[in-house]
Amino acid sequence: QWMVQSGIKDERPWFDEGITGKGQVVSVSDTGIDSDNCYFWDATGEVGKGLFKSDITRRKVVQYVPYTDGFDSLYGHGTHVCGTVAGHRAEDGNT
C-alpha cells in the first residue's frame, strides 16, 4: 500500500486522510482468481458464481463470473491483479 501511496515505507497518506476504498465496488476482467487467497478469503464461504449471483454483504468478492480456458490457472494473473485491486489481506476472513 505504501508503495502506491507514497513510495516511502509505512507512509500511507491516503489512508491517513480516510481514503480506503471501503464500500466501493470495482470490476476486473482477467483470468480466474483463487478465492482462498488471503486477499479474497471470506469466512462465510464463497460468493455464488454466475452473472446473476451477487452478494453485496461479502468481504471482498461480491460477484464472480468465471471465465477459464486452457491458459488459465488457479494461481494465475487474475489472482495477482485482483489482489492488487482488493488491497488488504484477510487476517480472519471477516475483516
Backbone hydrogen bonds, N-H to C=O, Kabsch-Sander energy under -0.5 kcal/mol:
donor,donor_aa,acceptor,acceptor_aa,energy
5,Q,1,Q,-2.4
6,S,2,W,-2.7
7,G,2,W,-3.0
8,I,2,W,-0.6
11,E,8,I,-2.3
12,R,10,D,-0.6
16,D,12,R,-2.3
17,E,13,P,-1.2
17,E,14,W,-0.6
18,G,15,F,-1.9
19,I,14,W,-2.5
20,T,18,G,-1.1
24,Q,21,G,-2.0
30,D,28,V,-0.6
35,S,33,I,-0.9
37,N,34,D,-2.1
40,F,37,N,-1.8
41,W,37,N,-2.3
43,A,93,G,-2.7
45,G,42,D,-2.2
50,G,64,Y,-2.3
53,K,50,G,-1.3
54,S,52,F,-0.6
55,D,62,V,-2.6
58,R,55,D,-1.8
62,V,60,K,-0.8
64,Y,48,G,-0.8
64,Y,53,K,-0.5
72,D,69,D,-1.6
76,G,73,S,-1.5
79,T,32,G,-0.5
80,H,76,G,-1.4
81,V,77,H,-2.8
82,C,78,G,-2.6
83,G,79,T,-1.9
84,T,80,H,-1.8
85,V,81,V,-2.1
86,A,82,C,-3.0
87,G,83,G,-2.0
90,A,38,C,-3.5
